[in-house]
Amino acid sequence: MDQVSMHMESTADANILKWFVEEDKVTGFIDWKATQADDVPAGVAALAELPDLQRVRIRPGQVIVTKKESAAWPNLAPALNDKIAQLAGLGQLKLAGARPLEEEIRSAVDQLLEGDLGDLAASHGGCISLAGIEGQQVSVSMEGACHNCPATRQTIDRNVTRPLTKFFPEIRVRVVEGEDGGSTGNSLPVIPTIGHPKTRDPNLDRIG
Amino acid sequence: MSCHNTSHASECVGGHNVRVALIGSPNAGKTTIFNGLTGYRAKVGNYPGVTVVQTQGTVDISGTEVIIEDLPGTYSLSPVSPDEQVVLDSLEGRLDEGGAPDALMVVADATTIERSLILVAQVLALGKPSLVIVTMLDELEKRGGYLDLDRLQASLGVPVVGVVGTKKLGIPEVKELLPNAENWPTPILLPPADPGERARWIDSVLESVLHVRPEGHKGSRLVDRILLHPVFGVATFLVVMFVFFQVIFSWAVPLQDAVTAFFDWLGDLVEEYVPWEVLAALLSEGVIAGVGTVLQFLPQIILLFLMISFLENIGYMSRAAFLMDRVMGRFGLEGRAFVSLLSSYACAVPGIMSTRTIPSSKDRIATILVAPLMTCSARLPVYTLLIAAFVPAVSVWGPIGSQGLVLFGLYLLGTFSAILGAAFVKRTFLKGETLPFYMEMPPYRIPGIKTIVAQCWDSSKYFVRKAGTIILGTSVLLWILLHIPVVTPPADLDEAGQVQYQLENSVAGSVGRFVEPVFNPLGFTWEINVALIGSLSAREVFVSTLGQISAAENPDSDTSVESALEAQTRPDGTPVYNAPTVAAMLLFFVYALQCMSTVAIMRRETGSWKYPIGAFVTYFCFAWVAAFIGNRVVTALTGG
């Protein structure tokens, strides 16, 4: 078993803890939810065996765990820590290519849009959502304030395409019209700050 | 102690108090933070091991009494040195009546964050409410390093505050957080305890905080290439030391003359205006001649402390320790012992206390045992008085004078004796392995004048206070003992003879004469014996007693103590202070452990009477033998 360099961080959500693990020990994108009976690779299944887990997400270099509301961390966190160290040490969390490409891309885009990019869009009264995946062609739609926002292109290039390209070199991202046609929020142009190097979130760097 | 522990619930209403421990590695800026938080001016140094005693400060922040404990600097909580043991004991509440602290503040140096995080991890692993203070951020930036504090806070799971100590940035933030210390978070997942796992945890955290290691301090590296060079470094070191002693001896003279003139003037005033004769005599002979003689050395002592403080703050002391490590290693001691010995040039008490940074207990005891041989500032008055009076001031070579050389020689003798003594004990009853030596080389910093002056003032204040308490007390006591019982001298004696008769037959005189058989072979008279016995309380008393006796025996003369001493004669008419006797006195003071404060601190630091009593007796025997040999050799040389 390899020794693994890792540490845990708490997040704004008290139910979510995030483990940072060496990037070559944790790869791929997976999103396991207790409510869905998905087939997941053995490594994730082994993690999911621990009690009181709601959701386990794998990203390159990260394992993000959501516990059930009713559970408490004190016993769970050390158990998870040991388990992650063990699985990563055994190479069982190297999950890139473990599932069909489309599914992996879906997890990746979901996690990206759910993360800080999603928060940013929401803070501006908008929303970016996944419209569909065909092969390596990803379609997103800009809704609310983001609809027709002049910064759309730049934001998508910098915060969606670029991080994903690192893991899926062939990926293409295009913007499609949302179902509601947009224009419900205010239509003032929004200046994106997320791509600015000084305010760059290293989490995104690690995803992409 | 926190509120819920107090027996009276009512105490909680107005005054609520919190104990917070301040932990950090040596030289991380911990003391600066302590001072910034408490307003207390504790000593800040630029070499490891300044905080050797636990300091406590209390601040009242919006109705909450916050007690901050400044713990000794430590690199880790796995105790290697006694210093580190103190930290651990105190964190676990084994040390003082207050019990374990309610919360912990750990100071991390941003420029050496890789290492600082070891301590941070260990402190967080204690599972107490914690706060991390990151210092030296300005220096990190200047040297091209980077560290994201928000990310660090997320990684550690406890609040992180950046502080620039010298500019007081961040201190208000910490103050704001302090009253609520009991409720600071503890990490959900404690950092790993296993050293290997911890190292990997640190790697992971460092990556997460986008850590960029700062470049080495360019200036420091350049200067160190010369100052740590095996040849140039040692040469520089010798020059520094030599200048050190020349400065003490030559620069202080004009100031010293001024102090002497002041006390002469004061003495004249007293004799003129105090009507009651006995009181006038007590004041002029006992107090002014006694304490005044000692205080005339204040300029030298201030200079000594100024230079030590300057060398320490600029960062040279650590280099000196590093250079000396090779030399000390040959004698079974490590470089850190050298820093302790160097501080003993000021006073053996802080020197002995600073041995707490030495990890090996055998090395530590060996250093404690030999520290009293280092020429402390209390010996300076004794040496200076005797040298100025009895060593002719001849220029030996250019500006290098014979008197300075003799003084330098006495310092060298003390230092060599200390090192040889250490080698001896390390090879006999304190045999043991020398632990690997590692010491931080702090970057050279231009010290704040305020810091240096403040430090120098603190140390000098100690000397003045000592003069005003121990030395004053002993002087007055000795004066009284020299004048009771009042005897009636035979009528056929002249005035000087009558004074002499009174002194000789006083209580002190009788004691001095009683021990004459012991000191006779050294050429000491009963007057010297009295001064020697008095100097057990503090070495300076030797000078003040000689001042008193000579003032009493030469009541009319306006001459200095030096010339009064030269005028004293033995019953056979030869001068008391002939060359063999003076040599014996100097040598006696090189070795004798004439200082009760040192004996007390040895007892405290070694935890037993075995070492201080052993050292006292051994050094007395050494002193006697050395003085005897000195007396005989000089007698033979001068053909007496």
Interface residues (C-beta under 8 A of the other chain):
Chain A: Q3 V4 S5 M6 H7 M8 E9 S10 L17 F20 V21 E22 W73 P74 A77 P78 N81 A85 P202
Chain B: D148 R151 A154 S155 G157 I188 L189 P191 G196 E197 R200 W201 D203 S204 V205 E207 S208 L210
